[in-house]
Amino acid sequence: MPRITEVDLHALPIDRYEGVANRGVVEQIRATAAQLAEKIDGRVVWHVNSTAAGGGVAEMLPALLGYCRGLHLNTRWLVISGEKEFFRVTKRLHHGLHGENGDGSLLDGEAREIYEATMRANAPEIMALVRPGDIAILHDPQTIGLAPALQEHGVRVIWRCHIGRAAPTDDSRVAWRFLEPYLDCAVQYVFSRAEYVPERLDHGKSKIMPPSIDAFMPKNQAMNDDAVLTILVHMGILFGPMPGKPDFEYLRSDGSRGRVDRYADIIRCGPASGNTAPLVTQVSRWDPLKDQIGLMHGFCRWLERGKDNGAELILAGPSVSGVADDPESADTFREVFLAWCNLPHETRSRVHLVMLPMVDVEENGAMVNALQRHSAVVVQKSLQEGFGLTVTEAMWKGRPVIASRVGGIQDQITDRENGLLLDDPTDPDAFAAALEQLFDDPAFAAHLGNAAQATVREHYLETRSLLDHLQLLLSHC
């Protein structure tokens, strides 16, 4: 029987953004929050999604809701549950909204019955918590089916869709038709990009709110060189001596000290990477749209160009048992592994497949933080992308980024100004040329990294997203 899970949240102090965010933003947030607190008058703001760990939504909510609580706003986070068949339907919808066919399964009457049965099973527990007059923000296709019951219960429903496609395809039209019966029950829609709003929706009810990252969460907080080296050697990614004073620690969101204790599961042919080997890294879910196999082929093409500087490729993602709402992850990882096995032996020794533990989400974040900070180049060679927070994370750390000109990535990166964009992510020669350019010109790579960090500071830190969120809620009180 599906069970609703409530995720524990920590109140976070917005004061720590003084001196980090642009001048005047923190004061504006405080004033808006005070106005909202007066108008909301005891009502609760609920966020509902399908997983507490893994994926962009689960990454964003702890910080966003934590700062809301720090501003004395009553906000809570619920996670629905479902059987494997439900998540296969929602994964098919995920691919469909991206304009892709996914596993080819039909979004037919049987799929709708599986979807609605899961909504019916989750609804009673939700209705026992949510009261008339509350606001519920439902995230992505997995939860929009709850909208009719919530609306009937007297709740104001907002739907936030984090994915989409600018140019519709037959598959995207089918996915939107599937969702259409539930969408009229929302009072507003929130999208990451204006291009993702389909024609069939009431554009007057749509608001554009790009996502953002929190500079103080374990995945993005400042980390000294000793901590980076300690964590990567401990995980097994790097080979080499620990620093003279090993530093395993990071700051948890509740203010306590955390320690990286777990190891990564790593598939490699030969020894771990040396401390001085330049790392080319992609961190992403094991998803066909992230094109890990194509990235391997692009890296091999770079090796064939004969300008070998000893670089090694890291393909990192969550443990395949750690993301509840992604039934494709194990199958995709298996395909990546088989493609890796088919690489020439010498090339295979330069490519490492890394699965990061998800038991402790904040420990996982510290691992990703260390890996991105140590990398010479960070890549996001997606075939489709909703927004691309892994790109934002790498840019914040001042890394030069090579990424596909798809989805929200192209909103973040201006080619050759703060990163490099691939017009055709399926072209291995284009990727090889971009990588060669960064390795041949370290000054240019450093310039891109510095400009990337400035872009995130201006547009994609949590303060901007929080202010957008508060203003959205104000409009519905």
C-alpha positions, 0 to 999 in steps of 0.5 A: 500500500503506498505510503506518504513520506514527509521529509524533515526540513531544517530552518536556514538563515538567509543572513548568510547570503549577506556579502554573497548575493547582490546588494539589497537582495537579502533585505528584499527577501525579508520584506517580502517574507514578512508581507507573505507571513501576514497574508498567509495567516496560518495556512501551510504551503505544501510541496509534493514530489516523488523522491527525496533523493536524486534528481533536480527537484530533490536537490532544490527543495531542501534549501528553498524550503529551509530558507522559507522556514528560517523566515518563519513560513510554515512550509512542508514537503511530502513524497508520494510512493508508487509501484514499479509500474507507476514509475515506468509510466511517469518515466515514459511521460518524462521522456515524452515531455522531452519529445522522446519515445523512451521505452516505447510503451503506450500512454494508453488507457492501461497506463492511465489506470496505473497512474490514477490508481496510484493517485487514488492510493496516495490521496487519502493520506495527503488529505488527512494532512492538507487543509482547505485554504492551504497551497499545494505545489505539485512537482512534475508529471508524477504528482499532477494527477493529485490536482483534482482531489486537492482542488475539490478539497479546497486547496489552491494547486500550483503545478511546477513542471521542470522539464519540457521541449521547445519544439513539439513532437508527436511524443510530446503531444501524446504526453501533454494529452495524457496530462491534460485532464489534471491540468485545469485543476491548477490555478497556476503553472510554473516552468523553467523556460518560456519555451516549455509552455505548451500551446494547449495551456493557458499562458496567462496562468504560466510563470517562468522561474528558472531553478537555482542552487544554494551556495551553502549546501554540501554539494556547493559549499566552499571546500579547501584543497585538503578536503577535496583530496582527502575525500577523493582518495577515501572514495577510491577515485584518486590514488595517492597519499592523503594530505598531511592533515586529512579533512573528511568533513563538511557542513551539514544543512542543520549546522552540524559537522558531517564526515564522508565515511562511505566509498564509491562503487567504481568500475575501472580497468587498471589503477585509480587516477593519479592526483595530478591526472586532469579529470574530465567529469560528468555527474548525472543520472544514469539516463539515456538522455544524459548520453554517457555512451556518446561521451565515452566515444567523444573522449576516445575521439579526443585521444585519437587526436594525439594530444594526450595529456594524461586526462581521464574520464569520470562518468559519475552518477547515483547508485542505481538502487538509490533513486526510487522514481527512476526505474530505467537507471539500472538498465541504462547503467548496464548499457553504459557498462557494456559499451565501456567493456567494448572500448579498446583495452588501453582506452578503457583504462582511462574511463571510470564508471562511478556510482555514488552512495545515496544513503546520506544525501548530504554526504553524496553532495560532499562527494560530488562537490569534491569531484567537481572541484578537482576536475579540469573540465566538467561536461554535461553532454545531454541530448535533452535537458530540462534545465541542467543544475549540474551545469550550474553547480560546476559553473559556481565552482569556477570550472570550465564547462562543455555542454550541449546547446539544449534546454536550460543549459543554453540559458546558462552558458553563452558559447565562448564567454562562460563555457563551450556549447555543442551545437550537435551533442551527438557529434564526437568530433565536436566534443573532441575539438572542444576538449582539445581547445580547453587543454591547449589554452589553460588561460582561456579555460580559466577565463571561462571558469571565472566568468561562469561563477560570475554568471551563477552569482548574478542569476542562479543563486538561491536568493533569486529563486527564493524571492521568485517563490515568495512573490508567487505565493503572495499572488495566491494569498 
